[in-house]
Amino acid sequence: MNNTDVYLSKRKLLLICFCFFILIGFLIFVAIKDLGMTSSQKRDDAVEKEKPQLVNSASKFYTVSGCIDKYLLYLANGDTEKVYTLLNPTYIGEKGITSSNVLELLPKFPSGEYTFNSRKMYSEVVSNTVTKYYVFGYIVKQEFLEANEVPVQEPAYFIVTLDSSLLSFSIMPYDGAIFK
């Protein structure tokens, strides 16, 4: 073996060791990053990748519809504080809504009782405790009609966010993009 062969074999050994240390460093980095993430963060990351799913559960369907009915009741009665507390905080910020202008910036309903007849609903899991529902249906004024009269139905879209940890919900009008 001559000097050139010894030099090349030392260089190969040094290159192999260098690659080995880079690989070990990368594996340690991935392990530390993975350890720093809690299991709930991992589940939340996995949940974010899911697309909205059609709601088939009658229980969820009627629970969400009941939230919208409550919103419509407060809106028709002009109950400023209750309507404001039911609105989604993001929606309030985007539209510049305050407790004093809330009824001016939302659709107006003549006094009376209204119900919401849900027709289609999608759910999107936001986190372990928060689920967002995209709802399409018709707002119907409850009134006495003659036998041959049909109630006036106005199509409407809402997003209802349910938080099971706080046992609360928020609501916001929606353009219905997911249904089109």
For each residue, the residues with C-beta under 8 A, 3 or more apart:
1: 5 6
2: 5 6
3: 6 7
4: 7 8
5: 1 2 8 9
6: 1 2 3 9 10
7: 3 4 10 11
8: 4 5 11 12
9: 5 6 12 13
10: 6 7 13 14
11: 7 8 14 15
12: 8 9 15 16
13: 9 10 16 17
14: 10 11 17 18
15: 11 12 18 19
16: 12 13 19 20
17: 13 14 20 21
18: 14 15 21 22
19: 15 16 22 23
20: 16 17 23 24
21: 17 18 24 25
22: 18 19 25 26
23: 19 20 26 27
24: 20 21 27 28
25: 21 22 28 29
26: 22 23 29 30
27: 23 24 30 31
28: 24 25 31 32
29: 25 26 32 33
30: 26 27 33 34
31: 27 28 34 35
32: 28 29 35 36
33: 29 30 36 37
34: 30 31 37
35: 31 32
36: 32 33
37: 33 34 41 42 45
38: 41 42
39: 42 43
40: 43 44 128
41: 37 38 44 45
42: 37 38 39 45 46
43: 39 40 46 47 128
44: 40 41 47 48 127 128
45: 37 41 42 48 49
46: 42 43 49 50
47: 43 44 50 125 126 127 128
48: 44 45
49: 45 46
50: 46 47 53 124 125
51: 124
52: 122 123 124 132 134 178
53: 50 122 123 124
54: 120 121 122
55: 60 61 64 121 122 123 133
56:
57: 60 61
58: 61 62
59: 62 63
60: 55 57 63 64 121 123 133
61: 55 57 58 64 65 118 121
62: 58 59 65 66
63: 59 60 66 67 162
64: 55 60 61 67 68 118 121 133 135 160 162
65: 61 62 68 69 116 117 118 135 137
66: 62 63 69 70
67: 63 64 70 71 160 162 169 171
68: 64 65 71 72 116 118 135 137 158 160 171
69: 65 66 72 73 114 115 116
70: 66 67 73 74 86
71: 67 68 74 75 83 86 158 171
72: 68 69 75 76 109 114 115 116 139
73: 69 70 76 77 113 114
74: 70 71 77 79 82 83 86
75: 71 72 78 79 83 103 106 107 109
76: 72 73 109 110 111 112 113 114
77: 73 74 111
78: 75 103 111
79: 74 75 82 83
80: 83 84 99 100 102 103
81: 84 85 99
82: 74 79 85 86
83: 71 74 75 79 80 86 87 102 103 106
84: 80 81 87 92 97 98 99 102
85: 81 82
86: 70 71 74 82 83 169 170 171
87: 83 84 91 92 97 102 170 171 172
88: 91 92 159 161 170 171 172
89: 92 93 170
90: 93 94 172
91: 87 88 94 95 97 172 173
92: 84 87 88 89 95 97
93: 89 90 96
94: 90 91
95: 91 92 105
96: 93 101 105
97: 84 87 91 92 101 102 105
98: 84 101 102
99: 80 81 84 102
100: 80
101: 96 97 98 104 105
102: 80 83 84 87 97 98 99 105 106
103: 75 78 80 83 106 108
104: 101
105: 95 96 97 101 102
106: 75 83 102 103 173
107: 75 173
108: 103
109: 72 75 76 112 114 139 141
110: 76 141
111: 76 77 78
112: 76 109 141 142 143
113: 73 76 141 142
114: 69 72 73 76 109 139 140 141 142
115: 69 72 139 140 142
116: 65 68 69 72 137 138 139 140 156 158
117: 65 137 138 140 153
118: 61 64 65 68 121 135 136 137
119: 136 137 138
120: 54 135 136 137 179
121: 54 55 60 61 64 118 133 134 135 136
122: 52 53 54 55 133 134 178
123: 52 53 55 60 131 132 133 134
124: 50 51 52 53 131 132 133 134
125: 47 50 130 131 132
126: 47 130 131 132 161
127: 44 47 130
128: 40 43 44 47
129: 163 164 165 166
130: 125 126 127 161 162 163 164 165
131: 123 124 125 126 161 162 164
132: 52 123 124 125 126 159 160 161
133: 55 60 64 121 122 123 124 159 160 161 162
134: 52 121 122 123 124 157 158 159 174 178 179
135: 64 65 68 118 120 121 157 158 159 160 174
136: 118 119 120 121 155 156 157 176 179
137: 65 68 116 117 118 119 120 155 156
138: 116 117 119 153 154 155 156
139: 72 109 114 115 116 153 154 155 156
140: 114 115 116 117 151 152 153 154
141: 109 110 112 113 114 151 152
142: 112 113 114 115 151
143: 112 151
144:
145: 149 150 151
146: 149
147:
148:
149: 145 146
150: 145
151: 140 141 142 143 145
152: 140 141
153: 117 138 139 140
154: 138 139 140
155: 136 137 138 139
156: 116 136 137 138 139 173
157: 134 135 136 173 174 175 176 179
158: 68 71 116 134 135 171 172 173 174
159: 88 132 133 134 135 171 172 174
160: 64 67 68 132 133 135 169 170 171
161: 88 126 130 131 132 133 169 170 171
162: 63 64 67 130 131 133 168 169
163: 129 130 166 167 168 169
164: 129 130 131 167
165: 129 130
166: 129 163
167: 163 164
168: 162 163
169: 67 86 160 161 162 163
170: 86 87 88 89 160 161
171: 67 68 71 86 87 88 158 159 160 161
172: 87 88 90 91 158 159
173: 91 106 107 156 157 158
174: 134 135 157 158 159 177
175: 157
176: 136 157 179 180
177: 174 180
178: 52 122 134
179: 120 134 136 157 176
180: 176 177
